[in-house]
Amino acid sequence: MHQSADTAGQIRQGSPFLWINPQRQANFNTGLPLTLEDIRHADNRLRRFAPLLTQLFPELQEAGGLIESRLHPVPSLQANVFPDLTGQLLIKGDHALPVAGSVKARGGIYEVLCHSEALALAHGILTDTDDDYLKLISEAAKTLFSQYEVAVSSTGNLGLSIGVISAALGFKATVHMSVEAKEWKKNRLRNRGVKVVEHKDDYSAAVAAGRAESDADPKSYFVDDENSQQLFTGYAVAALRLQQQLNDADIAVDAEHPLFVYLPCGVGGAPGGIAYGLRLILGPHVHCFFAEPVEAPCVLVGMQAPAETDIESVYDFGLKVATEADGLAVSKASPWVCSMMRTLLDGIFTVDDDRLFEYLYQLQQCEDISIEPSAAAGFTGPDMLTATPAGQAYLSNHKLDDKLDNSTHLLWTTGGLFVPPEEMDKFSARGKDLLGA
Ligand SMILES: *Cc1c(COP(=O)(O)O)cnc(C)c1O
């Protein structure tokens, strides 16, 4: 296929480009396994746990125990950094998600709650799902959970999410950290009694090692970022919440008012679950794009494979996963996520590390919002779409070019809340320097 040969060459080059998914369909593929009802069930489960979460994490009091982020208008960022963008620029602020400080609060916490609920039901701590969930912080529950382990492999943020919620519920928690994980993320976990295992290898290797160790212990539960439908479902709940926020802000999403969403992407689960939910709930007029580092475009590679069993790693394209975006530093995509995205995703663009720091700095300057480098990956999206030949061809093919004035562009900022101030200062100094500001 001519198109995929070109794409392979562009991936190898390691320069930023936009790939448009030729298999994207306007209609939602109803053959896919996760339904709107499943996502509603997940939202209901999170609501059952809300009183308990408020007890465990007092910072959730104001939000009634729901872990959710704001939808931010960013007028100064739009005026100063995106002056040519017509339509409205918004940020979905998962950089500030409480408890875990990143988008991983959605999927990771959800999966551990599912596991604790199942154990509690099986052992009679809860009689049914209408029972009082505060029983999960009783001594009896603590004694039960302390016999079980929750394990996960991570480049940092998933470990933070799983480790914190698991330890809070009384599980033994083990986090396998890949080589790129930042020291402060490991320390934050150790301070909460989480066992941190440091690996010298990349993320895919840390997943394989963590999974093997956990599978050998019947009382250990492994949160499998490459294969977990529960993680994915937890992420998808974001779509229900965003729908409400768009309604509250009187922002329409329809044929005349397209919504473009730019999502930083690592192994694919978080942006995949969110995009899945958005396409299912908001329909064909939401257009989802993933953003990956030029050195680690694993889902872009994965989407080129003719079959999910043949997915290659970015190393096969001469790339090295050399990126400061630790949340996105993944060499091989989740095959399952690639299959789920086949007809739903609009495209993927790659981004140079330098741009992450520039946008991080500009966002701080314009809006006083601080994010981690990974979370800035989507910021080149509007330009990729409106100012590159590939993007312009896409807009014209979908008859979107005359709708841009009425469009909404949503940058999903995926992490940053717990970055220590001295680290954040280094990030923004680097961006400032790059901009010659
Ligand atoms: C994990 C992560 C992502 C991407 O999620 P995946 O499920 O790995 O694709 C994006 N941004 C940040 C900050 C993350 O931690």
The ligand as a MOL file (V3000), in Angstrom:
LIG
                    3D

  0  0  0     0  0            999 V3000
M  V30 BEGIN CTAB
M  V30 COUNTS 15 15 0 0 0
M  V30 BEGIN ATOM
M  V30 1 C -0.1500 7.8830 30.7230 0
M  V30 2 C -0.1860 9.2490 30.2530 0
M  V30 3 C -0.6730 9.5780 28.9850 0
M  V30 4 C -1.1180 8.5700 27.9700 0
M  V30 5 O -1.8460 7.4690 28.4170 0
M  V30 6 P -1.6580 6.0400 27.7820 0
M  V30 7 O -2.7200 5.2250 28.3680 0
M  V30 8 O -0.2820 5.5510 28.1630 0
M  V30 9 O -1.7410 6.2050 26.3120 0
M  V30 10 C -0.6940 10.9110 28.6380 0
M  V30 11 N -0.2370 11.8690 29.4670 0
M  V30 12 C 0.2350 11.5960 30.6910 0
M  V30 13 C 0.7120 12.7110 31.5580 0
M  V30 14 C 0.2790 10.2820 31.1240 0
M  V30 15 O 0.7600 10.0010 32.3340 0
M  V30 END ATOM
M  V30 BEGIN BOND
M  V30 1 1 1 2
M  V30 2 1 2 3
M  V30 3 2 2 14
M  V30 4 1 3 4
M  V30 5 2 3 10
M  V30 6 1 4 5
M  V30 7 1 5 6
M  V30 8 2 6 7
M  V30 9 1 6 8
M  V30 10 1 6 9
M  V30 11 1 10 11
M  V30 12 2 11 12
M  V30 13 1 12 13
M  V30 14 1 12 14
M  V30 15 1 14 15
M  V30 END BOND
M  V30 END CTAB
M  END
